[in-house]
Amino acid sequence: MEALTLSDAAVACGVSRKALARRVERGTLQSVVDDAGRRRVPLAELKRCGLTPGQPRRGSGSDPVGARGPGAAPPTLAFVIERLEQLVAENAALRAIEVETGRLGLALEVERQAREVAEAEVHRARARVLELQAQVEMPRRRRWWRRSVAAAAASPSS
């Protein structure tokens, strides 16, 4: 059984040592500990996980675009220009969406302010209605001195 150290396996597979260590910690990559206490990863285990030694990984720096697969030729100028045009078009579409979002945000703010004004008016109207209902239901009480004056005027004096 041939096994590589984590560092050697990382170089051979085109990934970082930390990435392999994380896989071992998660349990998605099995490793063994040798007599010196170093972790070693069997080649069969690397192949089982899709980490084939000797082949560069996608996006590892040997492939600038990272999407064509291992062993692909470097991108041509025409391909790079075409991809750049696609990205420019996508950027323009995103900017248009951003502008439209800004417009909708302004409209939303105006609607919110109008709603707040309307709610304040409704609150004032309800308060006034409650005041008027209280006046209708409860007759005005006369003050004590007016009652006594009115009572004296109504009583027959000598």
C-alpha positions, 0 to 999 in steps of 0.5 A: 500500500503506497501512501503519501504524506499530507504535504506530498499528497497536496502537491501531487493533487494540486490542492493545498495541504490545509484542504486535505487536512480539513477533509481528513478532519471531516472524515471524507478522506481516510488517512493512516498514522505511520510509526513516526506519527505523521499522517499518510493518505493512501493513493487508493483513497485519493483516487476514491475521493477524486483527487488523482495525483499528477493531474492539475485541479480545476482553477489551480493556476495552470488554467486561468479560466478554470472551467475547461478541465485538466490538460486543456490548451490555454485560452485563445485571445478570441475566447478571452475577448468573447468572455470579456464581452459576456461579462461587460453585458452582464455588468450592464444588466446588473447596473440597470437592475441597480438603477431600477432598484434605486427608483423603486426604493425612492418610490417606496420611501414616498409611499411610506411617508404618505402612509405615515401622514395618513395614519397620523390624520386617522389618529387625530380624527379618531381622537376628535370622534372620541372627544365628541362622543364623550361630550354627547354622552355626558352633559356638561356639569354646572359649576357649584356656584352657578347651581346655587345662584340658579336655585336661589333665583328659582325659589320664591323669596319673600 
